Amino acid sequence: MRVMRWDFPPGSETGWHRHGFAYAVVPLHAGTMLIELPEGRTMDVTLSPGVSYERSAGTEHNVVNAGTEPFSFVEIELKSRPG
């Protein structure tokens, strides 16, 4: 596994990227993420502390803090599940 903590002030973003492994996200704080996807598609995600979700490897995306408060999450990439 590879474990990283991400801290997002309002308006900040990750920049476009693609995960090489399946991964899980564990929110540490409540927040609202805007996920930008290829071809202009977007997805709103509401974060609740401790309510995790997982994603498959390979999707290109950009994560934006679309809310007015900072939030943080821990991301866990599963190196045993490459895309």
N, C-alpha and C positions, 0 to 999 in steps of 0.2 A: 504494500500500500504506500501511497504518498499522501500525506495529510498537510493541508495548508489552511491558514486562517486568512480571510478576506475582510477588510474593513472599508465601508463605503460611505463617505460623507454625501449629503444630498447633491445630486447632479453628477456624481463621479461614475466612471464606467471602466470595464475591464479592457476594452478594445476587442476587435474581432479576433476570435481564436477557435480552435477545434481541439477537442479532447481526444487523445490517443487511446484512452481506456474508459470503460464504464466508470461512473462515479456517483457518489451520494453527497447531498448537501444537507448539513445540519445547522439550521438557523440558531444564532445566539440571541438575537434581538428581533423584534417585530419590524416589518418594513414592507415596502412595495417595490418590486423589481419590474422593469420593463426589459423583456428579452427581445432583442432584435435578431431576426432570422434572415436568411438569404431571400432575395427577390422582394424586399420591402415588407415582409410579413413581421408581425410583432405578437407578443404574448405577455399579458400581465400576470405576475405571480405575487401573491400575498404571503409573506413570511411570518410564521408564528414560532416563537422559541421552542426548540426541541422537536418540532414536527418536521421530520426529514422527508426527502424525496430522492429518487434516483433517476439517472438518465443513461442512455446508451452512448457508446463512443461514436465519434464521427461527425456530429452535427456542428456546423459552423454557426457561431452566435456572438453577440455582444450583450453584456449585462450592464444595465443602467439603474442607478438608484433614482427612481421616479418620484420618491416621496420627499417630505420636508424634514425628516429626521435621519440621522446616520443609522446604519445597521451593520451587522457582522454575521458571517457564517463560517463554518468549517467545511471544507471540501475534501472528500476522501476518494482518491482515484484508486481503482482496483487493478493493479498491474497484472493480475492473473486473468483479466477479461479485456484483452486488447480489441480494438476495432478493426 
